[in-house]
Amino acid sequence: MMLKRVIWLGVLIALLVFTVPKLLEQVSLWFGGRNAEDSGEEISEEILFPPILDTLPVATNSTEITVRGFAQNADRVEIYINDIKKETATIGTKDGSFVVSDIRLYEGNNAVSAIAYGPKNVKSESSDPMTVFFKQGTVKLIVESPEDGMVVQGNNKLEVRGLTDPENTITINGRWARVSTDGTFKSTFDLTEGENGFQVAARDRAGNENTIARTVTYSK
């Protein structure tokens, strides 16, 4: 009897030595996987991507613009102009879209960007800036020829010429005229018998305009 007990005891000890480490390993892997999974969830919740802004005008003569965009997993966004915070908007939509109106621009170039904030005040990187050029005021326009009220006889060819800023566009009676690098422009027209009207319009890239009218009377 004593020998049988010793044998069974030895078998039991051998089983324990073999199975317990395996069981502990499985338990450890299970808990380790759960921890990694939980950790991954926490990390994913804390990652906040920069907002995506809708396309903005390259140039404008309006003192204010509206910024639209999308910020995933965010509850608010801050809008910046030239790295200066201008407005904060709460995101109340499920798709993360936002609209921020009446953002005042500075004269010249404006670098528009946004930063998103999520739960626990998690902060995103800044979005890539979009540059908006803002300008208001009178557009430079000088019409050197013809003089208003000019009378022309014989030759019905008339050259309209003048000066503006080189980056501006010129139309004469709706027809484009080439502007040289020094800002000069000219275009030739055929006069008709009697009174001929000319509308010379200069427009800058922000949309500001200046128009000068000239009247020329022609007789053969």
NUDREN-753817 format. One line per field, with one value per residue: residue number from 1; residue in three letters; x, y negated, z of N, C-alpha, C in turn. Coordinates in nm, 4 decimals. Example, Ala and Ser with C-alpha at 12.3 -4.5 7.8 and 13.67 -1.06 7.14 Angstrom:
REM NUDREN-753817
nr	c(1;2)
rest	c(Ala;Ser)
n.c1	c(1.3190;1.2850)
n.c2	c(0.5690;0.2250)
n.c3	c(0.7800;0.7080)
ca.c1	c(1.2300;1.3670)
ca.c2	c(0.4500;0.1060)
ca.c3	c(0.7800;0.7140)
c.c1	c(1.3200;1.2900)
c.c2	c(0.3300;-0.0030)
c.c3	c(0.7800;0.7870)
This chain:
REM NUDREN-753817
nr	c(1;2;3;4;5;6;7;8;9;10;11;12;13;14;15;16;17;18;19;20;21;22;23;24;25;26;27;28;29;30;31;32;33;34;35;36;37;38;39;40;41;42;43;44;45;46;47;48;49;50;51;52;53;54;55;56;57;58;59;60;61;62;63;64;65;66;67;68;69;70;71;72;73;74;75;76;77;78;79;80;81;82;83;84;85;86;87;88;89;90;91;92;93;94;95;96;97;98;99;100;101;102;103;104;105;106;107;108;109;110;111;112;113;114;115;116;117;118;119;120;121;122;123;124;125;126;127;128;129;130;131;132;133;134;135;136;137;138;139;140;141;142;143;144;145;146;147;148;149;150;151;152;153;154;155;156;157;158;159;160;161;162;163;164;165;166;167;168;169;170;171;172;173;174;175;176;177;178;179;180;181;182;183;184;185;186;187;188;189;190;191;192;193;194;195;196;197;198;199;200;201;202;203;204;205;206;207;208;209;210;211;212;213;214;215;216;217;218;219;220)
rest	c(Met;Met;Leu;Lys;Arg;Val;Ile;Trp;Leu;Gly;Val;Leu;Ile;Ala;Leu;Leu;Val;Phe;Thr;Val;Pro;Lys;Leu;Leu;Glu;Gln;Val;Ser;Leu;Trp;Phe;Gly;Gly;Arg;Asn;Ala;Glu;Asp;Ser;Gly;Glu;Glu;Ile;Ser;Glu;Glu;Ile;Leu;Phe;Pro;Pro;Ile;Leu;Asp;Thr;Leu;Pro;Val;Ala;Thr;Asn;Ser;Thr;Glu;Ile;Thr;Val;Arg;Gly;Phe;Ala;Gln;Asn;Ala;Asp;Arg;Val;Glu;Ile;Tyr;Ile;Asn;Asp;Ile;Lys;Lys;Glu;Thr;Ala;Thr;Ile;Gly;Thr;Lys;Asp;Gly;Ser;Phe;Val;Val;Ser;Asp;Ile;Arg;Leu;Tyr;Glu;Gly;Asn;Asn;Ala;Val;Ser;Ala;Ile;Ala;Tyr;Gly;Pro;Lys;Asn;Val;Lys;Ser;Glu;Ser;Ser;Asp;Pro;Met;Thr;Val;Phe;Phe;Lys;Gln;Gly;Thr;Val;Lys;Leu;Ile;Val;Glu;Ser;Pro;Glu;Asp;Gly;Met;Val;Val;Gln;Gly;Asn;Asn;Lys;Leu;Glu;Val;Arg;Gly;Leu;Thr;Asp;Pro;Glu;Asn;Thr;Ile;Thr;Ile;Asn;Gly;Arg;Trp;Ala;Arg;Val;Ser;Thr;Asp;Gly;Thr;Phe;Lys;Ser;Thr;Phe;Asp;Leu;Thr;Glu;Gly;Glu;Asn;Gly;Phe;Gln;Val;Ala;Ala;Arg;Asp;Arg;Ala;Gly;Asn;Glu;Asn;Thr;Ile;Ala;Arg;Thr;Val;Thr;Tyr;Ser;Lys)
n.c1	c(0.0837;0.1884;0.3798;0.2203;0.0951;0.3097;0.3821;0.1496;0.1550;0.3880;0.3159;0.1127;0.2535;0.4204;0.2325;0.1377;0.3685;0.4029;0.1622;0.0817;0.2653;0.2003;-0.0685;-0.0492;0.0898;-0.0980;-0.2978;-0.1523;-0.1008;-0.3614;-0.4472;-0.2491;-0.3066;-0.5582;-0.4858;-0.3220;-0.5066;-0.6904;-0.5164;-0.4609;-0.7111;-0.7319;-0.5234;-0.6071;-0.8305;-0.7157;-0.5704;-0.5800;-0.6582;-0.5430;-0.7683;-0.9583;-0.9778;-1.2192;-1.1862;-1.0560;-1.1016;-0.8512;-0.7927;-0.9520;-1.1860;-1.3392;-1.3929;-1.4316;-1.4354;-1.5783;-1.5136;-1.5109;-1.5181;-1.3897;-1.3552;-1.2426;-1.3639;-1.3539;-1.4474;-1.4448;-1.3124;-1.0396;-0.9838;-0.7257;-0.5540;-0.2734;-0.1307;-0.2582;-0.5117;-0.8478;-1.1237;-1.3385;-1.5088;-1.7796;-1.8271;-2.1067;-2.2046;-2.2513;-2.0893;-1.8656;-1.8386;-1.7972;-1.8732;-1.7492;-1.8170;-1.7776;-1.5027;-1.2514;-1.0225;-0.6740;-0.5043;-0.3499;-0.1622;-0.3136;-0.2702;-0.4551;-0.5528;-0.6302;-0.6969;-0.7836;-0.9769;-1.0332;-1.2044;-1.1034;-0.9430;-0.7634;-0.5335;-0.4966;-0.2522;-0.1724;-0.3694;-0.2735;-0.1777;-0.3868;-0.3550;-0.4967;-0.5440;-0.6079;-0.7512;-0.8555;-0.9817;-0.9066;-0.8404;-0.5468;-0.5609;-0.4974;-0.5920;-0.4369;-0.4807;-0.7690;-0.8443;-1.1274;-1.4147;-1.2802;-1.2237;-1.2104;-1.0925;-1.0942;-0.8724;-0.9879;-0.8831;-0.8177;-0.6146;-0.6303;-0.4825;-0.2974;-0.2232;-0.1636;-0.1391;0.1014;0.0055;-0.2639;-0.5770;-0.7018;-0.9829;-1.1336;-1.4177;-1.5207;-1.3390;-1.0399;-0.7257;-0.3788;-0.1528;0.1522;0.4773;0.5566;0.3210;0.1876;-0.0639;-0.2324;-0.4602;-0.6102;-0.8797;-1.1544;-1.3154;-1.6530;-1.8816;-1.9764;-2.0573;-1.8438;-1.8188;-1.6082;-1.5273;-1.3048;-1.1763;-1.0216;-0.9051;-0.8145;-0.6467;-0.7895;-1.0442;-1.1275;-1.2316;-1.1891;-1.3165;-1.2990;-1.4475;-1.4556;-1.5340;-1.5431;-1.5682;-1.6232;-1.5601;-1.5689)
n.c2	c(0.1214;-0.1225;-0.1606;-0.1959;-0.4351;-0.6090;-0.5919;-0.6971;-0.9525;-1.0501;-1.0532;-1.2447;-1.4730;-1.5028;-1.5597;-1.8040;-1.9607;-1.9701;-2.0716;-2.3077;-2.5310;-2.5644;-2.6372;-2.8747;-3.0251;-3.0523;-3.1985;-3.4297;-3.5234;-3.5764;-3.7833;-3.9671;-4.0213;-4.1393;-4.3709;-4.4955;-4.5395;-4.7087;-4.9190;-4.9957;-5.0906;-5.3139;-5.4660;-5.5089;-5.6619;-5.8910;-5.9945;-6.2617;-6.3959;-6.6648;-6.9338;-6.9380;-7.1744;-7.3369;-7.4540;-7.7820;-8.1259;-8.2525;-8.5202;-8.8204;-9.0945;-9.1306;-9.2050;-9.0034;-8.6450;-8.3141;-8.0127;-7.6748;-7.3248;-7.0020;-6.7981;-6.5196;-6.3252;-6.5385;-6.7970;-7.0679;-7.3482;-7.5684;-7.8655;-8.0151;-8.3110;-8.4016;-8.2783;-8.3811;-8.3473;-8.3548;-8.2745;-8.0434;-7.7427;-7.5335;-7.1882;-7.0310;-6.8317;-6.4993;-6.4129;-6.5659;-6.8096;-7.1661;-7.5195;-7.8399;-8.1694;-8.5160;-8.5905;-8.8100;-8.9608;-9.0447;-9.3203;-9.2393;-8.9320;-8.6448;-8.3804;-8.1065;-7.8758;-7.5821;-7.4283;-7.1316;-7.0170;-6.7579;-6.5100;-6.5150;-6.7309;-6.6854;-6.7728;-6.8564;-6.8566;-7.1544;-7.2443;-7.2399;-7.5583;-7.7874;-8.0377;-8.3550;-8.6395;-8.9734;-9.2786;-9.6157;-9.9130;-10.1833;-10.0974;-10.1348;-10.3293;-10.4826;-10.6568;-10.7428;-10.8043;-10.7865;-11.1410;-11.2594;-11.3425;-11.3848;-11.4606;-11.3003;-11.2844;-11.1555;-10.9111;-10.6117;-10.4572;-10.4030;-10.4297;-10.3073;-10.3700;-10.3301;-10.3201;-10.0969;-9.8914;-9.6273;-9.3664;-9.3783;-9.3358;-9.4389;-9.5578;-9.6739;-9.8100;-9.5598;-9.3912;-9.2068;-9.3555;-9.3465;-9.3656;-9.5094;-9.4353;-9.6675;-9.7853;-9.9263;-9.9538;-9.8902;-9.9165;-9.8776;-10.0248;-10.0250;-10.3088;-10.4242;-10.6127;-10.9120;-10.9272;-10.7549;-10.5361;-10.4474;-10.2162;-10.1733;-9.9366;-9.8450;-9.5786;-9.4338;-9.1487;-9.0930;-9.1575;-9.4206;-9.7109;-9.9623;-10.2100;-10.3963;-10.6255;-10.7159;-10.9345;-10.9522;-11.1337;-11.0662;-11.1510;-11.1226)
n.c3	c(0.0000;0.0788;-0.1143;-0.3445;-0.2810;-0.2850;-0.5515;-0.6817;-0.5734;-0.6822;-0.9533;-0.9484;-0.8695;-1.0912;-1.2911;-1.1985;-1.2135;-1.4883;-1.5983;-1.4602;-1.5170;-1.7903;-1.7744;-1.6282;-1.8138;-2.0230;-1.8922;-1.8381;-2.0995;-2.1842;-2.0093;-2.0725;-2.3414;-2.3149;-2.1747;-2.3600;-2.5597;-2.4310;-2.3831;-2.6418;-2.7197;-2.5575;-2.6554;-2.9189;-2.8736;-2.7805;-2.9889;-3.2063;-3.5060;-3.7211;-3.8094;-4.1180;-4.3602;-4.5682;-4.9091;-4.9435;-5.0567;-5.2788;-5.2947;-5.1775;-5.1429;-4.9280;-4.5881;-4.4065;-4.3652;-4.4096;-4.2491;-4.3186;-4.2356;-4.1241;-3.8402;-3.6986;-3.4292;-3.2533;-3.0196;-3.0324;-3.2214;-3.2895;-3.4632;-3.6461;-3.7517;-3.9155;-3.7075;-3.4881;-3.2538;-3.3500;-3.3439;-3.1632;-3.2064;-3.1222;-3.1829;-3.2816;-3.4350;-3.5641;-3.7705;-3.7471;-3.8756;-3.9173;-3.8995;-3.9158;-3.8890;-3.9995;-3.9641;-3.9210;-4.1474;-4.2031;-4.3597;-4.6622;-4.6818;-4.5361;-4.3261;-4.2802;-4.0379;-3.8330;-3.5138;-3.3470;-3.0624;-2.8315;-2.6194;-2.2741;-2.3164;-2.5199;-2.7736;-3.1175;-3.3874;-3.5755;-3.8598;-4.2092;-4.3228;-4.5093;-4.7482;-4.7692;-4.9550;-4.8752;-4.9697;-4.9905;-5.1478;-5.3822;-5.7166;-5.9047;-6.1947;-6.4946;-6.7743;-7.0518;-7.3149;-7.5213;-7.4795;-7.2957;-7.4846;-7.7175;-8.0645;-8.3702;-8.7026;-9.0339;-9.0291;-8.8956;-8.6968;-8.3587;-8.0751;-7.7554;-7.4545;-7.1448;-6.7878;-6.5172;-6.2170;-6.2489;-6.1846;-6.2179;-6.4022;-6.7212;-6.8968;-7.1946;-7.2997;-7.2419;-7.3601;-7.3287;-7.2440;-7.2873;-7.0142;-6.9522;-6.7996;-6.6788;-6.6204;-6.8167;-7.0755;-7.3899;-7.6671;-7.9866;-8.1651;-8.3990;-8.5125;-8.5365;-8.7372;-8.5821;-8.2344;-8.0081;-7.7435;-7.4656;-7.2181;-6.9744;-6.7640;-6.4629;-6.2656;-5.9579;-5.7997;-5.5734;-5.6320;-5.6351;-5.8164;-6.0743;-6.2863;-6.5855;-6.8044;-7.1466;-7.4204;-7.7659;-8.0663;-8.4017;-8.7399;-9.0936)
ca.c1	c(0.0000;0.2767;0.4446;0.1219;0.0740;0.4281;0.3739;0.0441;0.2014;0.4857;0.2430;0.0421;0.3528;0.4642;0.1259;0.1355;0.4880;0.3873;0.0423;0.0680;0.3293;0.1230;-0.1892;-0.0101;0.1271;-0.2206;-0.3611;-0.0720;-0.1254;-0.4971;-0.4485;-0.1622;-0.3818;-0.6619;-0.4221;-0.2775;-0.6271;-0.7395;-0.4213;-0.4814;-0.8326;-0.7052;-0.4389;-0.6852;-0.9204;-0.6397;-0.5156;-0.6704;-0.5971;-0.5693;-0.8905;-0.9486;-1.0523;-1.2655;-1.1092;-1.0830;-1.0631;-0.7103;-0.7913;-1.0857;-1.1952;-1.4309;-1.3183;-1.4551;-1.4560;-1.6368;-1.4284;-1.5820;-1.4273;-1.4242;-1.2597;-1.2848;-1.3563;-1.3278;-1.5676;-1.4362;-1.1975;-0.9944;-0.9409;-0.6134;-0.5102;-0.1327;-0.0970;-0.3317;-0.6436;-0.9546;-1.2543;-1.3526;-1.6418;-1.8165;-1.8747;-2.2237;-2.2527;-2.1930;-1.9865;-1.7490;-1.8319;-1.8125;-1.8774;-1.7149;-1.8430;-1.7383;-1.3634;-1.1935;-0.8925;-0.5774;-0.4628;-0.2405;-0.1752;-0.3670;-0.2520;-0.5689;-0.5318;-0.7212;-0.6543;-0.8991;-0.9679;-1.1246;-1.2249;-0.9858;-0.8659;-0.6611;-0.5127;-0.4387;-0.1587;-0.2396;-0.3918;-0.1887;-0.2376;-0.4292;-0.3302;-0.6003;-0.4988;-0.7170;-0.7201;-0.9641;-0.9345;-0.9140;-0.7427;-0.4765;-0.5980;-0.4767;-0.6148;-0.3592;-0.5431;-0.7982;-0.9048;-1.2732;-1.4681;-1.1891;-1.2822;-1.1172;-1.1351;-1.0111;-0.8338;-1.0815;-0.8128;-0.7922;-0.5417;-0.6604;-0.3660;-0.2963;-0.1314;-0.2192;-0.0392;0.1287;-0.0687;-0.4059;-0.6298;-0.7661;-1.0765;-1.1809;-1.5472;-1.5371;-1.2340;-0.9171;-0.6065;-0.2576;-0.0827;0.2956;0.5406;0.5659;0.1855;0.1243;-0.1517;-0.2847;-0.5415;-0.6565;-1.0211;-1.2089;-1.4212;-1.7685;-1.9275;-2.0500;-2.0017;-1.7936;-1.7925;-1.5099;-1.5246;-1.1784;-1.1934;-0.9068;-0.9467;-0.7019;-0.6736;-0.8838;-1.1784;-1.1556;-1.2378;-1.1928;-1.3585;-1.2934;-1.5200;-1.4118;-1.6193;-1.4713;-1.6544;-1.5499;-1.6207;-1.4818)
ca.c2	c(0.0000;-0.2388;-0.1795;-0.2509;-0.5765;-0.6828;-0.6001;-0.7937;-1.0858;-1.0903;-1.0855;-1.3712;-1.5820;-1.5184;-1.6294;-1.9434;-2.0271;-1.9874;-2.1470;-2.4395;-2.6388;-2.5895;-2.7102;-3.0115;-3.0939;-3.0882;-3.3070;-3.5494;-3.5709;-3.6306;-3.9150;-4.0549;-4.0627;-4.2345;-4.4973;-4.5585;-4.5848;-4.8259;-5.0266;-5.0416;-5.1703;-5.4429;-5.5433;-5.5524;-5.7684;-6.0109;-6.0471;-6.3582;-6.4444;-6.8067;-6.9589;-6.9539;-7.2946;-7.3499;-7.5497;-7.9241;-8.2087;-8.2917;-8.6637;-8.8743;-9.2329;-9.1276;-9.2132;-8.8835;-8.5206;-8.2018;-7.8939;-7.5479;-7.2111;-6.8751;-6.7580;-6.3885;-6.2963;-6.6620;-6.8654;-7.2099;-7.3884;-7.7064;-7.9180;-8.1082;-8.3917;-8.4367;-8.2219;-8.4519;-8.2859;-8.4484;-8.2257;-7.9048;-7.6916;-7.4021;-7.0942;-6.9605;-6.7398;-6.3652;-6.3943;-6.6482;-6.9306;-7.2925;-7.6433;-7.9567;-8.2861;-8.6514;-8.5967;-8.9303;-8.9440;-9.1541;-9.3677;-9.1589;-8.7866;-8.5866;-8.2354;-8.0542;-7.7385;-7.5419;-7.3242;-7.0623;-6.9699;-6.6480;-6.4770;-6.5277;-6.8439;-6.6394;-6.8759;-6.8092;-6.9455;-7.2558;-7.2104;-7.3138;-7.6907;-7.8337;-8.1817;-8.4382;-8.7777;-9.0693;-9.4175;-9.7055;-10.0446;-10.2190;-10.0346;-10.2333;-10.3298;-10.6087;-10.6480;-10.8506;-10.8383;-10.9241;-11.2355;-11.2573;-11.4446;-11.3997;-11.4532;-11.2397;-11.2918;-11.0821;-10.7752;-10.5639;-10.3744;-10.4747;-10.3513;-10.3361;-10.3280;-10.3821;-10.2651;-10.0386;-9.8058;-9.5144;-9.2452;-9.3998;-9.3030;-9.5520;-9.5345;-9.7945;-9.7701;-9.4161;-9.3153;-9.2056;-9.4227;-9.2949;-9.4576;-9.4805;-9.4245;-9.8010;-9.8316;-9.9944;-9.8741;-9.9605;-9.8353;-9.9589;-10.0042;-10.0918;-10.4037;-10.4351;-10.7506;-10.9668;-10.9171;-10.6224;-10.5311;-10.3486;-10.1891;-10.1094;-9.8847;-9.7775;-9.4925;-9.3669;-9.0078;-9.0827;-9.1861;-9.5641;-9.7604;-10.1056;-10.2261;-10.5314;-10.6344;-10.8171;-10.9476;-11.0042;-11.1549;-11.0421;-11.1888;-11.0912)
ca.c3	c(0.0000;0.0907;-0.2443;-0.4371;-0.2494;-0.3306;-0.6985;-0.7176;-0.5349;-0.7839;-1.0765;-0.9258;-0.8709;-1.2299;-1.3634;-1.1550;-1.2669;-1.6325;-1.6389;-1.3961;-1.5955;-1.9121;-1.7365;-1.5929;-1.9378;-2.0937;-1.8162;-1.8588;-2.2354;-2.1916;-1.9440;-2.1499;-2.4603;-2.2742;-2.1395;-2.4846;-2.6291;-2.3598;-2.4048;-2.7788;-2.7228;-2.4957;-2.7443;-3.0337;-2.8311;-2.7527;-3.1128;-3.2684;-3.6288;-3.7491;-3.8875;-4.2633;-4.3977;-4.7059;-4.9880;-4.9182;-5.1715;-5.2832;-5.2687;-5.1546;-5.0955;-4.8134;-4.4618;-4.3270;-4.4390;-4.3374;-4.2570;-4.3013;-4.2353;-4.0605;-3.7363;-3.6502;-3.2847;-3.1786;-2.9695;-3.0659;-3.3022;-3.2797;-3.5928;-3.6326;-3.8648;-3.8919;-3.5753;-3.3830;-3.2393;-3.3821;-3.3023;-3.1184;-3.2426;-3.0697;-3.2844;-3.2307;-3.5380;-3.5562;-3.8731;-3.7153;-3.9582;-3.8451;-3.9775;-3.8341;-3.9736;-3.9592;-3.9201;-3.9816;-4.2101;-4.1996;-4.4912;-4.7166;-4.6752;-4.4128;-4.3176;-4.2038;-3.9914;-3.7246;-3.4197;-3.2891;-2.9248;-2.8058;-2.4787;-2.1867;-2.3670;-2.6134;-2.8745;-3.2424;-3.4543;-3.6566;-3.9996;-4.3029;-4.3445;-4.6409;-4.7559;-4.8312;-4.9707;-4.8559;-5.0040;-5.0253;-5.1888;-5.5230;-5.8050;-5.9874;-6.3360;-6.5665;-6.9188;-7.1126;-7.4429;-7.5673;-7.3860;-7.3030;-7.5750;-7.8312;-8.1980;-8.4641;-8.8416;-9.1297;-8.9890;-8.7930;-8.5990;-8.2328;-7.9739;-7.6151;-7.3763;-7.0085;-6.6879;-6.3956;-6.1535;-6.3387;-6.1513;-6.2437;-6.5341;-6.7885;-7.0077;-7.2620;-7.3576;-7.2210;-7.4292;-7.2505;-7.2957;-7.2228;-6.9243;-6.9528;-6.6676;-6.6193;-6.5916;-6.9298;-7.1608;-7.5074;-7.7561;-8.0992;-8.1988;-8.5177;-8.4783;-8.6260;-8.7550;-8.4699;-8.0982;-7.9665;-7.5995;-7.4198;-7.0748;-6.9371;-6.6277;-6.4008;-6.1550;-5.8929;-5.7708;-5.4622;-5.6825;-5.6380;-5.9541;-6.1030;-6.4253;-6.6430;-6.9316;-7.2452;-7.5379;-7.8820;-8.1816;-8.5260;-8.8672;-9.2055)
c.c1	c(0.0870;0.3419;0.3494;0.0993;0.1899;0.4238;0.2706;0.0854;0.3008;0.4185;0.1735;0.1375;0.4002;0.3598;0.1214;0.2526;0.4713;0.2735;0.0346;0.1391;0.2537;-0.0021;-0.1577;0.0267;0.0046;-0.2920;-0.2873;-0.0949;-0.2623;-0.5042;-0.3629;-0.2323;-0.4883;-0.6013;-0.3785;-0.3962;-0.6819;-0.6480;-0.4377;-0.6046;-0.8084;-0.6226;-0.5198;-0.7796;-0.8457;-0.5771;-0.6196;-0.5996;-0.6290;-0.6989;-0.8585;-1.0374;-1.0974;-1.1834;-1.1550;-1.0451;-0.9159;-0.6963;-0.9349;-1.0766;-1.2967;-1.3508;-1.3310;-1.4728;-1.5248;-1.5489;-1.5133;-1.4814;-1.4820;-1.3148;-1.3089;-1.2611;-1.3276;-1.4580;-1.5624;-1.3112;-1.1656;-0.9405;-0.8344;-0.5900;-0.3689;-0.0888;-0.1606;-0.4720;-0.7531;-1.0898;-1.2437;-1.4950;-1.6628;-1.8704;-1.9889;-2.2802;-2.1812;-2.0801;-1.8644;-1.7376;-1.8542;-1.8132;-1.8479;-1.7245;-1.7813;-1.5980;-1.2955;-1.0516;-0.8043;-0.5446;-0.3429;-0.2686;-0.2220;-0.3498;-0.3587;-0.5422;-0.6268;-0.6580;-0.7793;-0.8695;-1.0730;-1.1469;-1.0931;-0.8897;-0.7493;-0.6547;-0.4483;-0.3252;-0.2385;-0.2592;-0.2934;-0.2538;-0.2766;-0.4153;-0.4411;-0.5483;-0.6184;-0.6697;-0.8478;-0.9048;-0.9433;-0.8031;-0.6790;-0.5172;-0.5810;-0.5001;-0.5462;-0.4200;-0.6550;-0.8451;-1.0562;-1.3228;-1.3817;-1.2636;-1.1757;-1.1762;-1.0402;-0.9868;-0.9230;-1.0164;-0.7816;-0.7230;-0.5818;-0.5435;-0.3694;-0.2002;-0.2080;-0.1076;-0.0210;0.0453;-0.2189;-0.4464;-0.7055;-0.8629;-1.1190;-1.3039;-1.5654;-1.4309;-1.1036;-0.8046;-0.4853;-0.1914;0.0633;0.3514;0.5580;0.4282;0.1167;0.0354;-0.1966;-0.3631;-0.6006;-0.8002;-1.0541;-1.3245;-1.5324;-1.8129;-2.0113;-1.9778;-1.9648;-1.7589;-1.6944;-1.5152;-1.3966;-1.1888;-1.0665;-0.9569;-0.8244;-0.7417;-0.7676;-1.0263;-1.2164;-1.1476;-1.2343;-1.2235;-1.3508;-1.3607;-1.4622;-1.5073;-1.5387;-1.5693;-1.5730;-1.6315;-1.5187;-1.4276)
c.c2	c(-0.1262;-0.2701;-0.2415;-0.3996;-0.6623;-0.7018;-0.7027;-0.9385;-1.1396;-1.1293;-1.2205;-1.4894;-1.6099;-1.5935;-1.7776;-2.0213;-2.0575;-2.0825;-2.2877;-2.5498;-2.6717;-2.6712;-2.8547;-3.0926;-3.1405;-3.2044;-3.4384;-3.6089;-3.6365;-3.7706;-4.0151;-4.1078;-4.1636;-4.3704;-4.5727;-4.6152;-4.7098;-4.9449;-5.0851;-5.1277;-5.3084;-5.5308;-5.5976;-5.6658;-5.8998;-6.0708;-6.1376;-6.4173;-6.5928;-6.8233;-6.9683;-7.0717;-7.2876;-7.4584;-7.6932;-8.0051;-8.2487;-8.4399;-8.7132;-9.0220;-9.2444;-9.1255;-9.0862;-8.7620;-8.4188;-8.0796;-7.7711;-7.4344;-7.0922;-6.8407;-6.6297;-6.3751;-6.4197;-6.7211;-7.0164;-7.2350;-7.5348;-7.7486;-8.0255;-8.1827;-8.4402;-8.3990;-8.2977;-8.3927;-8.3899;-8.4038;-8.0814;-7.8604;-7.5539;-7.3155;-7.0132;-6.8602;-6.6049;-6.3456;-6.4834;-6.7758;-7.0552;-7.4088;-7.7584;-8.0806;-8.4124;-8.6561;-8.7112;-8.9034;-9.0663;-9.1969;-9.2869;-9.0100;-8.7403;-8.4346;-8.1786;-7.9083;-7.7087;-7.4327;-7.2645;-7.0208;-6.8623;-6.6255;-6.4825;-6.6362;-6.8008;-6.7372;-6.8166;-6.9010;-7.0478;-7.2040;-7.2882;-7.4487;-7.7135;-7.9862;-8.2520;-8.5821;-8.8712;-9.2105;-9.4918;-9.8386;-10.0627;-10.1511;-10.1411;-10.2190;-10.4702;-10.5818;-10.7685;-10.8982;-10.7390;-11.0132;-11.2312;-11.3728;-11.4668;-11.3827;-11.4021;-11.2475;-11.2102;-10.9380;-10.7270;-10.4700;-10.4575;-10.3817;-10.3996;-10.2835;-10.3920;-10.3070;-10.2112;-9.9616;-9.6792;-9.3897;-9.2583;-9.3507;-9.4239;-9.5007;-9.6695;-9.7551;-9.6178;-9.3301;-9.3240;-9.2800;-9.3729;-9.4036;-9.4163;-9.4789;-9.5602;-9.8624;-9.9033;-9.8977;-9.9574;-9.8623;-9.9267;-9.9212;-10.0763;-10.1807;-10.3989;-10.5808;-10.7956;-10.9445;-10.7725;-10.6260;-10.4202;-10.3377;-10.1097;-10.0677;-9.8114;-9.6985;-9.4277;-9.2255;-8.9874;-9.1128;-9.3324;-9.6140;-9.9126;-10.1201;-10.3728;-10.5279;-10.7452;-10.8160;-11.0147;-11.0186;-11.1445;-11.0880;-11.1623;-11.2187)
c.c3	c(0.0000;-0.0431;-0.3460;-0.4124;-0.3006;-0.4820;-0.7416;-0.6828;-0.6374;-0.9142;-1.0643;-0.9311;-1.0125;-1.3122;-1.3290;-1.2140;-1.4157;-1.6699;-1.5805;-1.4734;-1.7232;-1.8829;-1.7030;-1.7174;-2.0145;-2.0259;-1.8386;-1.9969;-2.2490;-2.1324;-2.0202;-2.2737;-2.4272;-2.2430;-2.2648;-2.5608;-2.5648;-2.3843;-2.5432;-2.7905;-2.6659;-2.5888;-2.8610;-2.9969;-2.8127;-2.8785;-3.1800;-3.3899;-3.6497;-3.8280;-4.0367;-4.3027;-4.5431;-4.7772;-4.9597;-5.0415;-5.1641;-5.2494;-5.2546;-5.1168;-4.9819;-4.6845;-4.3783;-4.4176;-4.3481;-4.3597;-4.2268;-4.3025;-4.1595;-3.9601;-3.6709;-3.4999;-3.2004;-3.1272;-2.9900;-3.1512;-3.2750;-3.4166;-3.5700;-3.7640;-3.8326;-3.7505;-3.4590;-3.3744;-3.2593;-3.3273;-3.2512;-3.1469;-3.1820;-3.1820;-3.2253;-3.3289;-3.5267;-3.6572;-3.8517;-3.7962;-3.8728;-3.9440;-3.8821;-3.9234;-3.9153;-3.8991;-3.9937;-4.0307;-4.1880;-4.3425;-4.5392;-4.7041;-4.5369;-4.4181;-4.2237;-4.1671;-3.8762;-3.6407;-3.3566;-3.1457;-2.9033;-2.6582;-2.4013;-2.2358;-2.4548;-2.7302;-2.9995;-3.2865;-3.5353;-3.7986;-4.0871;-4.3330;-4.4902;-4.6430;-4.8327;-4.8360;-4.9617;-4.8886;-5.0359;-5.0679;-5.3385;-5.6026;-5.8938;-6.1339;-6.3921;-6.7142;-6.9824;-7.2436;-7.4705;-7.4530;-7.4030;-7.3905;-7.6975;-7.9639;-8.2947;-8.6038;-8.9293;-9.0873;-8.8744;-8.6906;-8.4743;-8.1348;-7.8340;-7.5335;-7.2378;-6.9188;-6.5680;-6.3249;-6.2372;-6.3110;-6.1777;-6.3828;-6.5885;-6.8937;-7.0632;-7.3410;-7.3529;-7.2854;-7.3494;-7.3220;-7.2174;-7.1389;-6.9194;-6.8117;-6.6002;-6.5929;-6.7053;-7.0094;-7.2799;-7.5930;-7.8626;-8.1366;-8.3293;-8.4750;-8.5824;-8.6316;-8.6354;-8.3373;-8.0643;-7.8175;-7.5643;-7.2666;-7.0445;-6.7905;-6.5822;-6.2802;-6.0925;-5.8518;-5.6535;-5.5050;-5.6795;-5.7820;-5.9594;-6.2518;-6.4659;-6.7794;-7.0186;-7.3635;-7.6494;-7.9984;-8.3095;-8.6464;-8.9789;-9.2704)
